[in-house]
Amino acid sequence: MFERFRADHDEDTAAAETMIAAKAAAANLPDLLVEAKRVAGAVAAGWHGRRRAGTGETFWQFRPFDFGEPARRIDWRRSARDDVLLVREREWEAAHTVLLWVDRTASMRARSRLAAASKEERGVVLLLALADLLGRGGERIGLLDGPPPTARRNAADRIAEALAETADDPRTLPRTPNLRRHCDVVLIGDFLDPIESYAETFHALAASGARTHLVQVLDPVEERFPFGGRNRFVDPESGVAFLVGKAEAWRTGYVDALAAQKEALALAARRLGTALIVHHTDRPAAPALLALSGGLSGHLDKVA
């Protein structure tokens, strides 16, 4: 009876702690949105998206008239001013759907003294910064398991609101109600569960024709395992703890296991048509965003 009471008490305590952490994460979203827009602004300065001439309503540029093309394309008023035959080009418009997801379970809240942010905070910043960047380019953006995608410049704000409403979501993997054929999907998480647990989701994404981009966010401690002597390790998901007498004796096995996990993820990413991006929370977010947006823009150009 006592053991059962203690188990129930532990479950209630864990649930309460999870709720407190979820509310704290939701309260922090406005600050993360500001940070995301700052990061997106820094990357956007050297990233031009998919701007090109084509069918659309937005003026892009004037260019010299090529003899042989229809004379109706000439902008006679501007040509008279410059004494050169010029053609008014419009900007190509063909919005593509990009669906985003970030793991916000307990393991993502880990943050060591070496890190600038928790994995969850950095994952949310990357997701919102990407939404802001793609929103500027006119893409349709949404959450993989949230509201339908939209082509609005304030897409990042709308996604931040949706994330705030689902701050206590305990799922390690997303549902896929918004999945559309040949869209792009961005999954951000630590991906430290057994690779088999992701197989069903990866299969659904591959079967849809979606091109999936995987971003693994790790704390530097998880990468280096700088532990020695007596240590107590706790699984943040289950609460299971175990005591280790000589942590340094576990280092080689741990590093090998992590390397195998990353290699399996890299293989899964290649099968999904992309490369695995690994980001550490002791480093700036901008390089990871630049790598991710670069991979996306290269693909979007091909499907245009």
Secondary structure, DSSP 8 states (H G I E B T S, - for coil): -HHHHHHHHHHHHHHHHHHHHHHHHHHTHHHHHHHHHHHHHHHHTT--TT--BSSSSSEEEEEE--TTS-GGGB-HHHHHHHTS-EEEEEB-----EEEEEE--SGGGG---TT-SS-HHHHHHHHHHHHHHHHHHTT-EEEETTSS--B--TTHHHHHHHHHHHTTT---SS---TT--TT-EEEEEE---S-GGGGHHHHHHHHHHT-EEEEEEEE-HHHHH----SSEEEE-TTT--EEEES-GGGGHHHHHHHHHHHHHHHHHHHHHTTS--EEEETTS-SHHHHHHHHHHHHHHHHHH-
